[in-house]
Amino acid sequence: MDLPPISADPLDYALARLKTLGADGADGSVGASAALGIGVREGALETIEREEAISLSLRAFIGKRAASVSGSRLERNAIDDMCERVIAMAQLAPEDPYGGLAAPDQLARDWPDLDLLDPDVPGPDQLRFEALAAEDSARAQPKVAKSNGANADWRLGHAFVAASNGFRGELRQSSFGLSVSVVAGDGDGMETDHAFDQARRRRDLRSAEAIGVEAGLRVAARLAPRRVETQRAAILYEPRLAQRLIGAFLNAITGTSVARGVSFLRDKLGAPVFSTAIDIIDDPLIPGGRGSRAFDGDGLATSRQKLIENGVLQTWLLNLTAGRQLGLASKGHGVGGFGGATGVGASNVLVSPGSETPSALARFHGPCLLVTDMFSPSINATTGDYSAGVSGQWLLEGTPAFPVSEITIAGNLIEMFRTLIAASDLESRSTIQTPSLLIPEMAIGGA
């Protein structure tokens, strides 16, 4: 499936029209996307989803007031209507003293090719084959009773972005995904789990067979869970759950949270947050990276930055607006934008691995709870108080003794980060690349 053809002409026309109508500044994007997804269940085709879309997004500034609008029609009369609507909306919007476009001398002028587009997309027959292969591999694992389904999909995107401050850019990117979910056990003892992978480039996806095997092993490990006594013990987060712990850290260092005073790390800039063994890097320039971007949503250049060095917090995540609120320069962390509000976010986050395996860490700090599933963590953004319903494995001497479920863990993220220990099993298949992370002691609410 080819992308619908687009050019920058409709966007250029819209920006010129907005200026004529009185906008003090404007930005926008014109983009095309295409996607295909196939779902199977129990060896049979279940869903086929195809998508093709073209869109135009515009944002206009009237002084410190701004509004956004989007549509799918690119005819001149439709663009005229959009421009008139967004100007009228901006005139009524509340003022934002920190809003506005970047100054021309702040803009990115050139950037590297980060290899974010793989145009070699498979057809529906190949996607069906891959989904069935993942499901067959999962169902072949001992104790797997049935499939919840498997899905294979891809998405392509192409966009031109521009602003009245002189910025112009082009984005071409792809994503590929494969997932499978299965059930083990029977009656009241049934458990479910899944495995998946996503990548910018199709060649970077794990094989369907490997994903299926992982799903089967994970669900089998959950059978016949127990509850443990209420106590304090070590908690070991496997990498895909450790990502959520690091996500809580990233949320706490966004400039918007700090500016509003709703971050438990708001007074920690330049202070120790983790142990001296921990480094955390944000690198938007990794070729083919899931979170890679050569310029941010404000049109500023991006760069590799140390968020944590030897445990010390080095910087906030800042876009233009958050930087202005805090009296600091933007760090190129703007996301979204170009026709809409610019948010704040990291790109590819890398947590430095330790020297010990997860098993060795658990053995040294045991008994230990290995967390493999989590349900809606509750986090007080201001104090860092943390609790979550979890399930996983109870480890004795670093080895799984029995599965556990229906338990709660609780602590405070300030103390959890301070004592956190990284294992050696770095997982590099996500925007947050982290090894397993161990907290030496947390409260466990059990039976």
Steps between C-alpha positions, in 0.01 A plus 500: 500500500655831391459821696256754357709763317541836673700818452577802718290727277176487707697580816686789337170639374342469846785677680490786250122523536522511881745789478261686270219445752704658780685217670815615682644152454393158376621148450358183357545166331363316202534126517401168354484164674428143402458193718412134477426259782404132507356315799465124539353282772526125542650460154232699316497850356307732731558861391643698211541873548619733226546873528602789278472859614607852413484781754582867539557651846537873567574713805465879502626753753332833567732666746527253789180323402505185291262242353530191283286334235536197276324352200535253216410715200779678311296701248562875516146582614521242779836641613354853494220384730751337737709815515202720576384261774836479673542879495155544657582239762836656583339839556283344773765279660654584839844657500806286565790723609749224419364400160627588156731370229875470523719791393660440158847474652384210721388279212664183374648560155629155404473156650613140442300228327399270786373214279147510640326380184492142377278501189519122455158427644345153477165427342202349684600141421843548656357673807251216542783248471703679769204532737419130458865405554508694828174343614604147399830537683322620813235228490771234460639585844411262787196600709366750245128431460388748235577825326359843565624598156807626319547819300751617241495855367693786350458875458668753270496876539620794293460864602619848418522742793556873490459819703488872430834544682672335204520140614440229240539125544390167364424180691496147358458211739367149540407260776448125506340289769430138589323373812330189636295428811423153635318327785625218722314283750128436526198584714579736785871445448530669162773759440582721204814675381649638183819585313562763235755698309502831316766660282554782254655259250354161418840331511532601867190304610556179689382188322139389531618173652702677772206721592268198517738302720530794738122533530463128571772493763367810672145372533611156619706663774187668639304180573395414856596833657511555874481797730787580731484637853508874553866593549790710382724347234701574186314575178649415159336659195555313173604734214155557351366598845818689590415728207197622692713578804737709286192656338400633843844661526463660155158640589648654814774688309279652230527875516122543505469289817788684666359841404162410651666371817347154461820299474653310790839580345435874464788596733746230386674661201874453553438266793535121537183316400636150429810320622834597348486184284205628298521704177194581291540644150248642255622443145268610217762438230513118502452377140177303480413575863139476608512849652756657267444848363742739334302810595237552765142626491617862530741466207809492722793265452517195725809360666624218723468610862581354840195512723673321786880482537647303789158517662471880478211671317651709220205665326127533463317391185420834336314623197476870419196565718633314805839665458343845496302418815819401681724765349710234326589417141307225327679166487331387177245283680193634322261233374197550279470857381489612135133579495425408862622560851858389565540259788811387687657157476818298476610302193712185539580463869790273595555381859852379570512127581673360806746214526282234668230283345144535631533159663818603681342821627191312619714236669698763690189695607258206533233405555386712207187570298552503123232727350380384157159669486367821646158659532458878495771633731384781727757781523470824694683732264577751775628266775613194301285259702459188288288185504404241241316172471740242360556136420813306425737246650620450858875444483700304754876489458448685173283224352122502442329306782136561407283757317320768702202723429249732666762687698589868538839663525552847646777748565617850421670566167761729655624217721446238228715690251769567763543129572431363150748247358524419128560146377707405196216389266452820302186486282539725196173453313303800624517876531605434861794260491560359845621185672314338786491736799509391864372695800660344812195550722133589449175430681307200365129473580402134474283251681 
